[in-house]
C-alpha cells in the first residue's frame, strides 16, 4: 500500500488539508460502496457514485465484491493531515 498524499479538500465552503490514502482491497472497497448505497438508496447512490445498478436496486455486498474485483474499483480514505 502506498503512503498517500496531502490534498486540499473543499467541503461546505471550507478548505481543509487532508491526507488521502488509496484503498485497493476489493472487500474493503465493496464494503464502503455497499454501505454508502444502502444509506443513500438505489437512485441517489447511482448518481453519487456514477454507477448504474441492475433492476434499480442496491446490489448485495457479494455483488459489490465481484464488481470491485472485476472492474478494479478503488476508494480514497481521507484523514486530517498532520
N, C-alpha and C positions, 0 to 999 in steps of 0.2 A: 504494500500500500504506500502511496506517495504521502509526503508530509503536508501537502496542501499549500495554499497561498492566501494572503490577505486580499480583501475586496471591500470597497465602499458600497454599502447596501442602503438604498433609499427605501424607507418604509414610513408611510403615514406622514410624509413631508419632512422626515428627519433622516440625515445620513449618519450611519454608524459603521465603523470599521469592524469587519467580521473576518473570521478565519474559515475558509472553505476547504472541505475535505471530500474528495470523490469517494463515493460508496460504490463498489463494484460487485459485491457478493449478491448473486441473484436472489437468494432467500431474503436478505435484509432489504433489498430494493423492492421486492414484491410485497413484503410486509408494509413498507411505507406507502406504496401506491394503493394497496388494498385498504389500509386504514383511512387514507385520505378519501378514497372513493366512497367508502361506507359513510364517512362523515358528511361529505358533500351531497351524496345521492348521485344516481347514474347521470342525469342530464348535466348538472353543474360540474361533476368530476370530469366528464368528457371534454368540456370547454376548458377547465382549469389545467388539465394535463396534456391536452392536444391528442388524446387517444380516442378511438371510436370503439364502443362496446357493442358486441353482438347482442341482438334481441333487446336492446335498450335497458339492460340490467347491469348491476355491478358484478363483475367477474368474481369467481371464488378465489381464495388465496392460492389454490393449486393452479388455477388458470393464469394468475399473475406470475407465479414462479415460472411456469412454462414459457410465457411471453418474455419474461426478463432474460431467460436463458437463450431463447431463440433470437430475440431482437437486440440483445446486448444492452438492455436498459440500464441506466445509471441514475444516481441521485447525488445531491451535494448536501453535506451536513454543514450548517453554519453555526459557529460558536463565537462568542465575543473574543476579539483579538486581544492578545496580551502584550 
